[in-house]
Amino acid sequence: MGSLTVRNLSEEIKKRLRLRAAASGRSMEEEVRLLLAEGAADVPDRAQSRARPAPGSAKPPAAAAARQILLIVSGGIAAYKSLDLIRRLRERGYEVRVVMTKAAQEFVTPLSVGAIAGEKPFTDLFDQHSEFDVGHIRLARDNDLIVVAPATADIMARMANGHADDLAAAVLLATNKKILLAPAMNPAMWSNKATQRNLKTLIADGVLTVGPNAGEMAESGEAGSGRMAEPLEIVAAIEKYLADHPSVAGTAEPAHTPLAGKHIVITAGPTHEPIDPVRYIANRSSGKQGYAIARAAADAGAKVTLVSGPVALPDPPGVKTVRVQTARDMLVAVQAALPASVGIFAAAVADWRTAGDVVQKLKKDASGPPRLELVENPDILAFIAKLKTRRPQLVIGFAAETEKVVEHAKAKLKRKGCDWIVANDVSAEGGAMGGDDNAVHLITAGGAESWPSQSKDGVARQLVARIAVALNGAPR
């Protein structure tokens, strides 16, 4: 009965049933029986009201299909990073299904993965529950992209030679979707001729790669190429592929692009002001909030120019990124990017720089520390906000405060001449500087709004939504 019912349903309904069954740890047949039992238990008038909608009632709009990622986690020490990768993807609106090899489960538990992914991971090729309705074939094809992270030397070898001896290998062999590998292994294994031979075979087969990076290994005294790319690097590679291949997510509805046709200039990160050839004045800004805003604005359809100080973040996909070092460099790049509809100045620009250029390294000697004469850097926010021509329609500044956050932000709004200020607490207790979460206050001429603590991507999406409303004629 359950099997017959499932096979007569549409593919979209079957997909939802699979997700529901996986989340509850039941087979699809068991899930169908449960749903039928619940339906039969309904009182007649409720069932009748569902069967015959009231005249003139509107059909509820269908939700836009989320982009689907199948993440395969293989057995290496870098498997712990898969938890952060899942979180980063879900923050950006992706649906993530996970396949774990037997070796992967020695490093991270299915319980941990399931808690973050929001559904039970798949682990066994011969699991009668997940294999109901040809499970591994559906896993191979009900997605927009397959990501293998970490991709160990073993799984790469099995892929290159067409093995299908476990669920992960069977899915990779059965898929008709693009595969992205994030290799992770000891440097000697990575440089081994067999691994390099397998890599060439996979690339020739159309497999994509991100990383590996060079650096210290988990093993003491080991260093070289073999570190798995960081989760944000993998996310950037995923987003670049999907942006370059918009037809891949064929089931998704057209994206909501309220900022289409708008140009937004964003600054992010710190600036480095040289003291001498090896030292500089800087701050702890990571650039994460500015980069998140750039991604959100691009997702909303805007043309985005990101002027970034020195940060360890990959360029956001679909965004023109201009990298600079100093405050003066940043001002020049911002001016070159105008005109724009919106200017968002999230960079933590150094207030001062040394008065002159020092061409040789300053030496420590008996005369004591050198005297540094400081001069003020250009105020980029105030300069752009007070332009007579080519001023963006909306100029937004950021205020990083350690006390009296709203009071100081209101004063900054008036002093700088901008339209909005996004203020946050950057004291050690706040954790915003360099962290992944933020709690901000939006200061406008109409007053102050305190937003709840959320991820920096969440702050970015909320800010971009407010910008779209403002540009479409609503009061600021």
Buried (B, 14 or more C-beta within 10 A) or exposed (E): EBEEBBEEEEEEEBBEBBBBBBBEEBBBBBBBBBBEEEEEEEEEEEEEEEEEEEEEEEEEEEEEBBBBBBBBBBBBBBBEBBBBBBBBBBBBEBBBBBBBBEBBBEBBEBEBBBEBBBBBBBBBBEBEBBBBBEBBBBBBBBBBBBBBBBBBBBBBBBBBEEBBEBBBBBBBBBBEBBBBBBBBBBBEBBEBEEBEEBBEBBEEEEBBBBBBBEEEBEEEEEEBBBBBBBBBBBBBBBBBBBBEEEEBBEBBEEEEBBBEEBBBBBBBBBBBBBBBEEBBBBBEBBBBBBBBBBBBBBBBBBBBBBBBBBBEBBBBBBBBBBBBBBBBBBBBBBBEBBEBBBBBBBBBBBBBBBEEEBEEEBEEEEEEEEEBEEEEBBBBBBBBBEBEEEBBBBBBBBBBBEEEBBEBBBBBBEEBBBBBBBBBBBBEEBBBBEBBBBBBBBBBEEEBEEBEEBBBBBBBBBBBBBBBEBBEEEEB
